[in-house]
Amino acid sequence: MKTIDLTNEKHTLDELLALAKSEAVLIHATDGNDFLLEEADQFEREVASLGNSDRFISFLEERSKETGDIPMSEIAKKRSNQNC
């Protein structure tokens, strides 16, 4: 991981992005905050997209309300009724 201290040196956004293509970059900002910059892969993009999806969040909220498990005997009974 490369560390860049913006209080001591100036970098353009393009320079920081170029550095982040090869390794993660820890950026110490002039206001004292730290930021981590790294290239996102396809999985990370999908996670970010789903996190912004109201439909997906609603789905997760509904799933989290489900309680209990279905006993195997009940599943077997439903399967046998479907085969009749």
N, C-alpha and C positions, 0 to 999 in steps of 0.2 A: 504494500500500500504506500502510495506516494502522499506526502503531507505538504500542503501549500499554505503558507502563512501570509495572508493578504495585508497584514499590518506592516510587513517588511518589504514586500515586493508586489508589483502590479502584474496582473495577467488578464488577457482578454477572455471572453467566454469561449471563443474558438480554441484558444490554447488549452483551457481547462478540459474542454470536450475531447480534444486530441489526446491529452494525457489519459483521460478516462477510457479511451478505446483499448488501451493495453493493460491498465490496472486500475483498481479503485483509488480515488483521490479524496483524502481528508482535507477539507478546506477550513482554515481558521479565518473567519471574517473579521473585518475591522471593528464590528460591534461586539465582538467577544463570542458570538455563536459559532458552532462547528456544524459543518455539513458534509455529508458523504455523497460523492458523485461517482456513479459507475454505470456502465452500459447495461441496459435492460435487455433480458432475453425474452423470447416469445411467451414463456410461462408467466413472467412478471407482468408483461403487458396484458395478458388475459386476466390475471388476478386483479389488476387495477381496473380493467374494464368491468368485470363482474362486481367489484366493490362499488361502482357507480351506477349499477343497474337496479332501479327500484323494483323491478319484477323479480330479480334474483334475490334481493334482500327480503322481499315479502315471502318468497318461497322458503328461505331459511328461517324466518320468524315462525311460519306455520309449522315447519318440521320440528322446531325447538319446543313447540307446545305438545307434541305427541308424547304420550307416556306409555311405559310398559312394553313388554315384548308379547309376541303372539306365540303361545305354546305350540310345539310340534304336533301335538294331538289335534289341535284345531286346524292346522294347515293340512294335515293328512285327511281330516274329515271333509274339508272343503274340496280337496283334490278328488276324493272318491265320489263326492256328489256331482262334480263336473263331468266325470267319466260315465255317469249313468245316462 
